[in-house]
Amino acid sequence: MTYPLTVVIPTLNEEKNIERAIKSVKGIASEILIIDSGSTDNTVQIAKNLGARVIFNKWINYPTQVQFGIDNAKYPYVLVIDADEVVSQDLANSIKQLFENGEIDKYACFKFNRKTFYIGKFLKYTWQPEYRIRLFHKDKVRYEGYLHEIIRCKGKIKKIEGDLLHYTYKDIEDHYKRSMKYVKISAEEMYKRGKRFKLYKLIINPVWAFSKQYFLHLGFLDGIRGLSVAMSYFFSTFLKYLYLWELEEQEKLKKGNNGKS
């Protein structure tokens, strides 16, 4: 049985993941809507073969891409998942119950936990719990932000049972490469917002980022996996502030050279 629900999935070259994601929502969604930003692999064809509707939309950023999907959804309720995520059976059952007992109309948004699969195992402590608003009435939510989404929900929010399973990084190299990729973008965004480099932040913030993940969030209980994630926070935080310093230095040199001419 399906419900008046559109599942929105943004994609770009996700042929290895998209089938698993689509199949996990087949039993609950009346529409599966793929917002593709120009895949050159078999993502689009696989999605179409599985009955999904595919719309091309040029990539600007993640929140804009998701909001485009929400705006084009045929049904009043929307569930957003990424191509590397899977709706667990427990979560699917919770969503079914919301529709069948009428509770779906009593709240604007619903949040549930996301569990990350990391180097062969699901993390039990690191990134846990990670509650995210991903199910909502389409008229009561706006996705905003730049690098990471900010979800504006107009109304009451309810927490539901079940996990969204996140199969994100292929290996350590993939994890650290992706972390470093976003570091420079994050520094540039900070600079645009008027934030400026402080030496104490370069020294203290990376240590705090590591400590929060490894000690405060009990990442050490996930063993080497937890240590790896915590260290990625240390390196990425350090580099973010170093890039911010570099941007300021480049601006000073630019102004100095202009002054000489």
C-alpha positions as CSV (number, residue, x, y, z in Angstrom):
1,M,0.0,0.0,0.0
2,T,1.3,3.5,-0.9
3,Y,0.3,6.9,0.6
4,P,0.0,10.5,-0.7
5,L,3.8,10.8,-0.4
6,T,6.5,12.0,-2.8
7,V,10.0,10.8,-2.0
8,V,12.6,13.4,-3.3
9,I,16.1,12.1,-4.1
10,P,18.8,14.5,-5.4
11,T,21.4,12.7,-7.6
12,L,24.6,13.0,-9.5
13,N,26.3,9.9,-10.8
14,E,24.7,7.6,-8.2
15,E,24.4,4.4,-10.2
16,K,25.9,2.3,-7.4
17,N,23.4,3.6,-4.8
18,I,20.2,4.6,-6.5
19,E,18.5,1.2,-6.8
20,R,18.9,0.5,-3.1
21,A,17.5,3.9,-2.1
22,I,14.5,3.6,-4.4
23,K,13.6,0.1,-3.4
24,S,13.7,1.0,0.3
25,V,10.7,3.5,-0.3
26,K,8.7,1.5,-2.9
27,G,6.2,0.3,-0.4
28,I,5.3,3.7,1.0
29,A,5.7,6.3,-1.8
30,S,3.1,7.2,-4.5
31,E,5.8,9.1,-6.3
32,I,9.6,8.8,-6.3
33,L,11.1,12.0,-7.7
34,I,14.7,12.1,-8.8
35,I,16.2,15.6,-9.1
36,D,19.3,14.9,-11.2
37,S,22.0,17.5,-11.8
38,G,23.6,16.0,-14.9
39,S,24.6,12.4,-14.3
40,T,26.9,10.9,-16.9
41,D,26.5,7.3,-15.6
42,N,23.4,5.1,-15.5
43,T,21.7,6.8,-12.6
44,V,18.9,8.3,-14.6
45,Q,18.1,5.1,-16.6
46,I,18.2,2.9,-13.5
47,A,15.8,5.3,-11.7
48,K,13.4,5.4,-14.7
49,N,13.5,1.6,-14.9
50,L,12.4,1.4,-11.3
51,G,9.4,3.7,-12.0
52,A,10.9,7.0,-10.7
53,R,10.1,10.4,-12.3
54,V,13.3,12.2,-13.2
55,I,13.7,16.0,-13.6
56,F,17.0,17.7,-14.5
57,N,17.9,20.7,-12.5
58,K,21.3,22.5,-12.7
59,W,23.2,22.3,-9.4
60,I,23.5,25.4,-7.3
61,N,23.7,23.9,-3.9
62,Y,22.1,21.1,-1.9
63,P,19.3,23.1,-0.2
64,T,18.3,24.7,-3.5
65,Q,18.2,21.3,-5.2
66,V,16.0,19.7,-2.5
67,Q,13.7,22.7,-2.5
68,F,13.3,22.4,-6.3
69,G,12.2,18.8,-5.7
70,I,9.7,19.8,-2.9
71,D,8.2,22.4,-5.2
72,N,7.7,19.8,-8.0
73,A,6.3,17.0,-5.8
74,K,2.9,15.8,-6.9
75,Y,1.7,14.8,-3.4
76,P,1.1,16.9,-0.2
77,Y,3.6,15.0,1.9
78,V,7.4,14.8,1.1
79,L,10.1,12.5,2.3
80,V,13.7,13.6,1.4
81,I,16.5,11.0,1.3
82,D,19.9,11.1,-0.4
83,A,20.9,8.4,-2.9
84,D,23.3,6.8,-0.4
85,E,20.6,6.5,2.2
86,V,18.1,3.7,2.9
87,V,14.8,3.8,4.8
88,S,14.9,0.9,7.2
89,Q,11.9,-1.4,7.6
90,D,11.3,0.1,11.1
91,L,11.2,3.6,9.8
92,A,9.0,2.6,6.9
93,N,6.6,1.0,9.4
94,S,6.5,4.3,11.5
95,I,5.7,6.3,8.4
96,K,2.9,3.9,7.4
97,Q,1.4,4.2,10.9
98,L,1.4,8.0,10.6
99,F,-0.8,7.8,7.6
100,E,-3.0,5.0,8.8
101,N,-3.8,6.5,12.3
102,G,-4.2,10.0,10.9
103,E,-1.3,11.4,12.9
104,I,0.3,12.7,9.7
105,D,-2.1,15.6,9.7
106,K,-1.5,16.6,13.4
107,Y,2.1,17.7,12.8
108,A,4.0,19.8,10.2
109,C,7.2,17.9,10.3
110,F,8.7,14.6,11.5
111,K,12.2,13.8,12.5
112,F,14.0,10.5,12.9
113,N,17.5,9.2,13.5
114,R,20.2,8.6,10.9
115,K,22.8,5.9,11.4
116,T,26.0,5.9,9.4
117,F,27.7,2.8,8.0
118,Y,31.4,3.3,8.3
119,I,34.2,0.9,7.2
120,G,32.0,-2.2,7.5
121,K,29.9,-1.4,10.6
122,F,27.2,1.0,11.7
123,L,28.5,3.5,14.2
124,K,26.8,3.2,17.6
125,Y,28.1,6.3,19.3
126,T,29.8,8.6,16.7
127,W,27.2,10.9,15.0
128,Q,24.6,9.4,17.3
129,P,21.8,10.3,17.7
130,E,21.5,12.3,14.6
131,Y,17.9,13.4,14.3
132,R,16.9,15.0,11.0
133,I,13.7,16.5,9.7
134,R,13.1,14.7,6.5
135,L,9.3,14.0,6.4
136,F,6.9,16.9,6.2
137,H,3.9,18.6,4.6
138,K,5.3,20.3,1.5
139,D,3.7,23.6,2.2
140,K,5.1,23.8,5.7
141,V,8.8,23.5,5.0
142,R,11.5,25.6,3.3
143,Y,15.1,24.3,2.7
144,E,17.6,27.2,3.0
145,G,21.3,27.6,3.5
146,Y,24.3,27.1,1.3
147,L,26.7,24.3,2.1
148,H,24.4,22.6,4.6
149,E,20.7,22.8,4.7
150,I,18.7,24.9,7.2
151,I,15.2,23.5,7.5
152,R,12.4,26.0,8.3
153,C,9.4,24.1,9.6
154,K,6.1,26.0,10.2
155,G,4.4,24.0,12.9
156,K,4.8,21.2,15.4
157,I,7.5,18.6,15.0
158,K,7.2,15.0,16.1
159,K,10.0,12.4,16.6
160,I,9.3,9.0,15.1
161,E,11.0,5.6,15.5
162,G,13.2,3.8,13.0
163,D,16.5,4.7,11.4
164,L,17.6,6.2,8.1
165,L,20.6,4.1,7.1
166,H,23.5,6.2,5.7
167,Y,26.0,4.3,3.5
168,T,28.2,7.3,2.9
169,Y,32.0,6.8,2.6
170,K,33.5,3.9,0.6
171,D,36.7,4.0,2.6
172,I,39.0,6.2,4.7
173,E,40.4,7.9,1.6
174,D,36.9,8.8,0.4
175,H,36.0,10.1,3.9
176,Y,39.0,12.4,4.2
177,K,38.9,13.6,0.6
178,R,35.3,14.6,0.9
179,S,35.9,16.3,4.3
180,M,38.8,18.3,2.7
181,K,36.6,19.2,-0.3
182,Y,34.1,21.0,1.8
183,V,36.7,22.8,4.0
184,K,37.6,25.4,1.5
185,I,34.0,26.0,0.5
186,S,33.2,26.5,4.2
187,A,36.1,29.0,4.7
188,E,35.0,31.0,1.6
189,E,31.4,31.1,3.0
190,M,32.7,32.3,6.4
191,Y,34.7,35.0,4.6
192,K,31.7,36.2,2.6
193,R,29.7,36.5,5.8
194,G,32.3,38.8,7.3
195,K,34.0,36.3,9.7
196,R,37.7,37.0,10.1
197,F,40.7,34.9,11.2
198,K,41.6,34.7,14.9
199,L,44.8,32.8,15.9
200,Y,43.2,31.4,19.0
201,K,40.4,29.7,16.9
202,L,43.1,28.1,14.7
203,I,44.6,26.5,17.9
204,I,41.6,25.9,20.1
205,N,38.7,25.1,17.7
206,P,40.3,22.0,16.2
207,V,41.0,20.5,19.6
208,W,37.5,21.2,20.7
209,A,36.0,19.7,17.5
210,F,38.0,16.5,18.2
211,S,37.2,16.4,21.9
212,K,33.5,16.9,21.3
213,Q,33.3,14.0,18.9
214,Y,35.7,11.6,20.7
215,F,34.9,12.3,24.3
216,L,31.7,14.2,24.7
217,H,29.8,12.1,22.1
218,L,31.6,8.9,23.3
219,G,33.2,8.3,19.9
220,F,36.0,6.4,21.7
221,L,33.4,3.6,22.2
222,D,33.4,3.0,18.4
223,G,37.1,2.2,18.6
224,I,39.3,3.1,15.6
225,R,36.3,4.1,13.6
226,G,35.4,6.7,16.2
227,L,38.9,7.9,16.4
228,S,39.1,8.3,12.6
229,V,35.9,10.4,12.5
230,A,37.1,12.6,15.4
231,M,40.5,13.2,13.7
232,S,38.7,14.2,10.5
233,Y,37.0,16.9,12.6
234,F,40.4,18.0,13.9
235,F,42.0,18.3,10.5
236,S,39.0,19.9,8.7
237,T,38.5,22.5,11.5
238,F,42.2,23.4,11.4
239,L,42.3,23.7,7.6
240,K,39.1,25.8,7.6
241,Y,40.6,28.5,9.7
242,L,43.9,28.2,7.8
243,Y,42.1,28.7,4.5
244,L,40.3,31.7,6.1
245,W,43.7,33.2,7.1
246,E,44.9,32.6,3.5
247,L,41.9,34.4,2.0
248,E,42.6,37.4,4.2
249,E,46.3,37.4,3.3
250,Q,45.5,37.2,-0.4
251,E,43.1,40.2,0.0
252,K,45.9,42.2,1.7
253,L,48.4,41.4,-1.1
254,K,45.8,42.4,-3.7
255,K,45.1,45.7,-2.0
256,G,48.9,46.3,-1.6
257,N,49.5,45.7,-5.2
258,N,46.7,47.9,-6.3
259,G,48.1,50.7,-4.1
260,K,51.5,50.4,-5.7
261,S,50.0,50.8,-9.2
